[in-house]
Amino acid sequence: MTDRQTTLECRAVTKTYVSTDPPAEVLRGIDLTVREGEFIAVMGASGSGKSTLLYSISGMDRPSGGQVLLEGSELTGLSDGEMSRLRLTRMGFVFQQAHFLGNLTLRDNVLLPALKAAPRDKPGAIARVEALLERFGIAHVAGHGITQVSGGQLQRASLCRALASEPAIVFADEPTGALNSRMSAEVMDALTQVHRDGSTLVMVTHDPSCAARADRVVYLRDGLLVDSAELGTWTADAAGEREDRLIGWLRQQGF
């Protein structure tokens, strides 16, 4: 598989927290390849290392060992400043909580990182943000404060923010964890559309209905990637059967 076909690759990635006694070995040699345009869901029981893996491969935390490559370039040797710049320009993030600034409108919260990523292209950044707000159905509330919109609208704005710099990959950490079922469906519909448009996604989730939207589900147990399931392309018509199939597979993993 060529670098063009592979967006992200991690090789023998480990993470050990030495501040505990004894040291906590959270990741124990993870190998994972994320292909361009692929949607991967990471699942596992609580404490299996899901979020630690996402943080380690996205540069939000540094792995203790192994290699992480984005578009063929190794990340593990970058300085903090270089890594920060790469996250801003080549990665997008959606978290369980939106982490927006309370003194800015929804639009300005989405626009701010896009302007930081491309300070010499303000008109282009504004145009991309306006198009994203329209695309995800929140243009009509873009001038509102963040306390004046729903949780689902906030998460769709988070997705707009993640996409505004045209990243190579989007990471999502429990993006529906704080939402009710209706809002969760809204956010997953939006993520599904992003994937269909060609974006590469890696999502950590505990929810089988969310994971069933992915092309592939990988399962972690005690810091090891123990199995994966290829699901193929999601369609609304087959959603129920697909989720049932995934739940059966997860039970085999002890989930």
N, C-alpha and C positions, 0 to 999 in steps of 0.2 A: 504494500500500500504506500503510495507516494505522499510527500508532504502536502501536495495539493488536495489529496483526498482525505487527509487526516487533519482535523482542526486541533485536537488536543490529545496528548498522549502522556500517561504517567507510567513510570517504570520503577517497580520495587519501592514504592513510596511508603515511608514509615513516619510515625509521629509518636514521640514519647515525651510525656511531661515529667521532667526530673524534679519538679518542686514538691512532688508528693513522696511519701515514704511508705512502701517502696515506690519507685518510679512507675507511672502509669503508661503502659504500652497500648496506645489507642489504635494505631494503624500498624499492621504487621507485614508490610510488603504487598502493596496494591499495584496491580498492572491493569490498566484500563486505556482503551483507545476509543475516542469519540470521533466519528466520521463527520465530514462536512454535511450540514443539513440534517443531522440525526437528532432525535429527541430521546434522551435517556433519563429514566427515573431511577433514583437510588433509594432502596428500601432496606429495612432491617429493624430488629427490635430496638427499643430504647437502650442507648449505651453501646450500640454496635459500631459507632464511628462514622455515621452518615454525614453529619454536619462538619465534623473534623476533616473528613475527606474533601468535602466541597471547599472548605476554607483553605486547605492545603494545596489543592490543585488550581485555585483561583488567585493565589498570591495574597490572600487576606491574612494568611498565617504561613509560616515557613515549615515545610516538612523537615523532620529530623534526618532523613536519608532518602535516597532515590533521586529520580529526575522527573521534572515536569516540562513538557515542550508544548508551546502554542505556535501553530503554523510552522513547525520545524525549528523554532528558536527556543533554547533552554531558558527557563525562568529562574531556576534555583540559584543562579549566580548573580542575579541582578541586585543592584543597590536598592535601598528603600525608596529613593526618589524615582529610580527607573521603573520599579515595580508599580509605584503609585501612578505614574504616567501611563503605563500599559493598561492598568485597570480602568483608567479614565477613558482611554481611547479605543481599546480593543476588546473590552469586556463590559457586559451589562449585568446588573444585579437586581433581583427582586427578593425581598425578605418578607418574613411573616408580618412585621410591622413596617409601615411605609418610610419612617424616618425622614419626614418632611419638616421644613422650617415653618414654624407657626406664624411668623410675620410676613410670609410670602403667599401669594395666591397659588392655586394649583398649577397654573401655567408657568409661573416664574420658578416654582420648584422643579418642574420638568426641564425648563430652559437653562437654568444655571449651570449644571454640569456640561451641557452641550456647548455652551459658550466657553467654558474653561477648556474643553477639549479642542475647540477650534476657534480661538480668539480672533483670528484674522478673517473668519467667514461668518460674521454675525448674521447677514441676510440668509445664508444657507441654513444656519442652525435654527433660526426663527421659522423658516419655511418647513423644515423637517418636523419641528415640534408641532406646528399648527396642523400639518397633515396627519401626524400621529394622533393628536387629540380628536380630530375629526374621525379618523379611521376606527378608533376604539370607543366612539360614542360619548365622549365627555367634553366636547368643545363648548357645549352650552353651559357647562359649569366651570370652565377653565378660569374664569375671573373670581371664583369663590375662594374663601379661606378654607383651610383643610378641615376645619371643624363643621363646615357647612355642607359636606358631601358624605355619601355613604361609604362604608368600608370597601364595597366592591368597586366604587368609583376611584377610591384612593389606590387600590391595587392596580386598576387599569392605568392610572396615572403613573404608578411605579413602573409598569411595563413600558409606557411611553418614554419615561426617563431612561430606562435601560436600553432602549432602541435608538435614542436620539443621536448617539454618536456613531451609529452604524457598526456595532461591534462584531467581532468574529464569532463570539459565543456569549450566550446569556446563561447565567447561573440563577437558580431560584431555590430558596431555602424555605420549605413549608409555606408556599405563597398563599395557601388557603387556610392555614392553621387557625387564624383568628376570625374566620368568616362563617356565617350560617350557610346552609346548603344551597340556597338560591344564589347568594353572592359568590360562593365557591364555583358554582356552575358558570357564572358570568366570567370569572377570571380564567377558568380552564378553557372556556370557549375562545377567549382572547389569546391564550397561550397556544391553543391548537391552530388558530389562524396565523400566528407568528411563525409557527413551524411550517405550515403549508406554504407560506411565502418564502421559505428557504432558510430561515434562521436555525442555528445550531443551539440546542438547549440541553442543559443538565439540571435536573430538578430533584431535590431531596423531598420526600413526602412519606407520611405514615398512612396515607389514605389510598386504598386500592382503586377507588373510583377515579382519583386523579392520576395515579400511576398507569391506569389502563389507557390513558391518552397517549402514552409514549410509544415509540417504535420498539424500545428494548428496556427491560427492567433488570437491574443488577442487584444482587442481594448480598448484604454484608452481615457477617456473624463474627463477633469478638475480634473486630479489626481486620478480618480477611474477606475478600470477595470470593464467595463460595459457589455462586451459580448465577446464571443469567437466563432470561427468557426473551426470545424474539416474538414480538406481537404483530409486526407488520403495520400497515396503515390503518389508523382509527377512522371509523365512520359512525355516524349517529345511529344508523339502522342496526348495526351489530354491536352497539355499546354494551347492552346487557349481557349478551353471550360472552363478549370479550372480558368483561369484568368478572363474570363467574369463572371463566377459565383461569384468569390471573389469581383469583382467590384460592382456587384449588391448588395451583402451583405454590402459592405462598404458604398454605397449610403444610405442604410437603417440606417446606424449609423450616417449619416450626414457628411461623409468624403468628 
